[in-house]
Amino acid sequence: MEHLTPDIERLRQIAADVSSDVLASNAEVVDQGGQWPERSLRALAEAGLMGLHVPEHLGGHGKGLLALAVVTEELGRHCSSTAMCFGMHSVATKVVASKATPFHEERFLRPIAEGRHITTLALSEPGTGSFFFIPRTKFAVEGNDVVLDGEKSFVTSGGHADSYVLSAVPPGFELDPGTFTCFVVEGSMPGLKWQQEWQGFGMRGNSSRGLRLDRVRIPEANRLGSEGDQIWYVFEVVAPYFIIGMSGVYLGIAQAALDTVTAHLKERSHVHTGEQLSAVPILAHQVAEMWIRVERARQLTRHAARLGDAGDPQAPLALFAAKADVAEMVTAVTQMAMMLGGGRNYSKDGTLARLMRDAQAAHIMSPTTQILKTWLGRSLLGLPPLGA
Ligand SMILES: Cc1cc2nc3c(=O)[nH]c(=O)nc-3n(C[C@H](O)[C@H](O)[C@H](O)COP(=O)(O)OP(=O)(O)OC[C@H]3O[C@@H](n4cnc5c(N)ncnc54)[C@H](O)[C@@H]3O)c2cc1C
C-alpha cells in the first residue's frame, strides 16, 4: 500500500485512534438523533487535529490538501457527520489562513490550533443554490464596521460553530460571479437568526441549517483579503479544499461499506454447504470490483491533492475529476455493499443503511457533480471553467 510521509502518517494515525475510540461509538446516536457530534469534535480538538491548516508558527500543523484527504477519509470511515463538520471547519480555516492579518491570526487561527474554536463555511444561499460563488447577501460599510443582511442555506455546524466564513456583495453586485467578499462572522453576533433544525436524509449530525442575517454588525477587520477579489478564493482555496475534504469523507464512507461486507462474508456461512460466503467465487469477484473502484478513486483524489499542494497548473483538472469520480464511486459501492450484506444488513438503523444515506449527499454538495463536469469539460475545451 501507499507510503505517506511520516508527518502525514502520524496525523492519519491520530485520526484513526480518535475515530476508533470516540467517533465509532457515537456514529449511530449522532445519526439516529440527528445530533451535532460535539463529543467527537471535542475529541478531535483534544487530539490537536483542528489546526490541520493553521500555520506552524501559530501552533498548527501547516498542512495542505494531501493531509486533508488522508485525515477526512479516516474520520469518514467511522462517522460521516463528524468528518463533514471537520471538513467544513478545515476549509474555512484554510480560507482564513490564506490571507490572514495579524488580527485574524490571534483572533481565529491560534484558538483554532489550540482546539478552542470551531469554524465553518456559510457560502450557499437559497436564491443561487449550487452556484455557491454567487451570493446575494449584502454588506455595507458603516464607519469601522460592516453590516450584513441576507440569507444563507445549509450552513454545516449551523448554530454550533464559533464563527462562520461568509460571502457577501455590496448592493448592485448581486449576480456577478466572483466579485464577492469574505468575512468571518462570530457566532455570538446579534442578528444571526437560525432557521429550523436540520432533518437530513443522511449526514444527519451535520446541523446544516438556514441562516438569516438581519443587520449583523461586525468589525471591518473581520474581512478576509481585499474587497471583491474573491474569485481567487473560489478557485485557489474554497474549491480545492472543499473538493478534497469531501472526497476524503466519501472515500471513508465507501471504505466502511467495503469493510462491513468483507466482515459479513467472512463471518457468514450456510449450513447446507458449511462454507463461508467468502469462499463463493462470484462474491469474491464483487468484493474485488468494490475494492478496485475505491482504490482508483482514492488514488485520483491523492494525485489531485498532491498536484494542488505543488501548485501544478494541471491540478484543477484532477481536482474537478476527483470529486465527481468519488461521488459516482461511493453511491455505487454503498449500493453493491447492500447487495452483498444480505438481509442482516438491510436494517433501517444498521451501518449500511446509514452509509448509503450519507453517500447520497456526495453528488449534491457543491461543487455538484454536474457543475464539476461542466468545469472539467470547459477546461479541457480551452474555456474558463465559469461561463455561460
Ligand atoms: C449535507 C449538506 C451540507 C452542506 N453544507 C454546506 C456548508 O457547510 N456550507 C455551504 O455553503 N453549503 C453547504 N451545503 C450546500 C451545498 O454545497 C449546495 O450548495 C447545495 O446542496 C445546493 O443545493 P440546492 O438545493 O440549492 O441545489 P440546486 O441549485 O437546486 O440544484 C439541483 C441540482 O441541479 C443541478 N444544477 C443546477 N443548475 C445547474 C446547471 N446550470 N447546470 C448543471 N446542473 C445544474 C445541481 O448540480 C443539482 O444537482 C450543504 C448541502 C448539504 C446537502
The ligand as an SDF file (V2000), in Angstrom:
LIG
                    3D

 53 58  0  0  0  0  0  0  0  0999 V2000
  -25.4720   17.8430    3.8020 C   0  0  0  0  0  0  0  0  0  0  0  0
  -25.1660   19.1650    3.1940 C   0  0  0  0  0  0  0  0  0  0  0  0
  -24.2370   20.0040    3.8050 C   0  0  0  0  0  0  0  0  0  0  0  0
  -23.9430   21.2430    3.2600 C   0  0  0  0  0  0  0  0  0  0  0  0
  -23.0470   22.0580    3.8980 N   0  0  0  0  0  0  0  0  0  0  0  0
  -22.7900   23.3030    3.3990 C   0  0  0  0  0  0  0  0  0  0  0  0
  -21.9360   24.2220    4.1020 C   0  0  0  0  0  0  0  0  0  0  0  0
  -21.4040   23.9120    5.1590 O   0  0  0  0  0  0  0  0  0  0  0  0
  -21.7400   25.4490    3.5800 N   0  0  0  0  0  0  0  0  0  0  0  0
  -22.3090   25.8380    2.4160 C   0  0  0  0  0  0  0  0  0  0  0  0
  -22.0640   26.9380    1.9950 O   0  0  0  0  0  0  0  0  0  0  0  0
  -23.1350   24.9980    1.7300 N   0  0  0  0  0  0  0  0  0  0  0  0
  -23.3850   23.7560    2.2050 C   0  0  0  0  0  0  0  0  0  0  0  0
  -24.2380   22.9070    1.5470 N   0  0  0  0  0  0  0  0  0  0  0  0
  -24.8740   23.3790    0.3250 C   0  0  0  0  0  0  0  0  0  0  0  0
  -24.3320   22.6780   -0.8980 C   0  0  0  0  0  0  0  0  0  0  0  0
  -22.9470   22.8530   -1.0110 O   0  0  0  0  0  0  0  0  0  0  0  0
  -25.0480   23.1260   -2.1690 C   0  0  0  0  0  0  0  0  0  0  0  0
  -24.8990   24.4960   -2.3550 O   0  0  0  0  0  0  0  0  0  0  0  0
  -26.4540   22.7880   -2.1090 C   0  0  0  0  0  0  0  0  0  0  0  0
  -26.6090   21.4250   -1.7270 O   0  0  0  0  0  0  0  0  0  0  0  0
  -27.0660   23.0020   -3.4740 C   0  0  0  0  0  0  0  0  0  0  0  0
  -28.3890   22.6330   -3.2660 O   0  0  0  0  0  0  0  0  0  0  0  0
  -29.6210   23.2770   -3.9690 P   0  0  0  0  0  0  0  0  0  0  0  0
  -30.7820   22.6280   -3.3600 O   0  0  0  0  0  0  0  0  0  0  0  0
  -29.6190   24.7320   -3.9210 O   0  0  0  0  0  0  0  0  0  0  0  0
  -29.4130   22.7380   -5.4700 O   0  0  0  0  0  0  0  0  0  0  0  0
  -29.9950   23.3320   -6.8380 P   0  0  0  0  0  0  0  0  0  0  0  0
  -29.2400   24.5860   -7.1750 O   0  0  0  0  0  0  0  0  0  0  0  0
  -31.4730   23.3740   -6.6860 O   0  0  0  0  0  0  0  0  0  0  0  0
  -29.5720   22.2100   -7.8510 O   0  0  0  0  0  0  0  0  0  0  0  0
  -30.2500   20.9640   -8.0250 C   0  0  0  0  0  0  0  0  0  0  0  0
  -29.4910   20.0790   -8.9880 C   0  0  0  0  0  0  0  0  0  0  0  0
  -29.4290   20.6940  -10.2760 O   0  0  0  0  0  0  0  0  0  0  0  0
  -28.1010   20.7960  -10.7230 C   0  0  0  0  0  0  0  0  0  0  0  0
  -27.9490   22.0620  -11.4280 N   0  0  0  0  0  0  0  0  0  0  0  0
  -28.4830   23.2680  -11.0860 C   0  0  0  0  0  0  0  0  0  0  0  0
  -28.1550   24.1990  -12.0100 N   0  0  0  0  0  0  0  0  0  0  0  0
  -27.3860   23.5800  -12.9370 C   0  0  0  0  0  0  0  0  0  0  0  0
  -26.7410   23.9990  -14.1240 C   0  0  0  0  0  0  0  0  0  0  0  0
  -26.8420   25.2520  -14.5830 N   0  0  0  0  0  0  0  0  0  0  0  0
  -26.0290   23.0990  -14.8160 N   0  0  0  0  0  0  0  0  0  0  0  0
  -25.9520   21.7980  -14.4100 C   0  0  0  0  0  0  0  0  0  0  0  0
  -26.5490   21.3450  -13.2830 N   0  0  0  0  0  0  0  0  0  0  0  0
  -27.2470   22.2170  -12.5670 C   0  0  0  0  0  0  0  0  0  0  0  0
  -27.2380   20.7680   -9.4760 C   0  0  0  0  0  0  0  0  0  0  0  0
  -25.9650   20.2680   -9.7810 O   0  0  0  0  0  0  0  0  0  0  0  0
  -28.0370   19.8430   -8.5650 C   0  0  0  0  0  0  0  0  0  0  0  0
  -27.6880   18.5100   -8.8360 O   0  0  0  0  0  0  0  0  0  0  0  0
  -24.5710   21.6500    2.0680 C   0  0  0  0  0  0  0  0  0  0  0  0
  -25.5040   20.8130    1.4450 C   0  0  0  0  0  0  0  0  0  0  0  0
  -25.8190   19.5940    2.0010 C   0  0  0  0  0  0  0  0  0  0  0  0
  -26.8330   18.7200    1.3150 C   0  0  0  0  0  0  0  0  0  0  0  0
  1  2  1  0
  2  3  1  0
  2 52  2  0
  3  4  2  0
  4  5  1  0
  4 50  1  0
  5  6  2  0
  6  7  1  0
  6 13  1  0
  7  8  2  0
  7  9  1  0
  9 10  1  0
 10 11  2  0
 10 12  1  0
 12 13  2  0
 13 14  1  0
 14 15  1  0
 14 50  1  0
 15 16  1  0
 16 17  1  0
 16 18  1  0
 18 19  1  0
 18 20  1  0
 20 21  1  0
 20 22  1  0
 22 23  1  0
 23 24  1  0
 24 25  2  0
 24 26  1  0
 24 27  1  0
 27 28  1  0
 28 29  2  0
 28 30  1  0
 28 31  1  0
 31 32  1  0
 32 33  1  0
 33 34  1  0
 33 48  1  0
 34 35  1  0
 35 36  1  0
 35 46  1  0
 36 37  1  0
 36 45  1  0
 37 38  2  0
 38 39  1  0
 39 40  1  0
 39 45  2  0
 40 41  1  0
 40 42  2  0
 42 43  1  0
 43 44  2  0
 44 45  1  0
 46 47  1  0
 46 48  1  0
 48 49  1  0
 50 51  2  0
 51 52  1  0
 52 53  1  0
M  END
$$$$
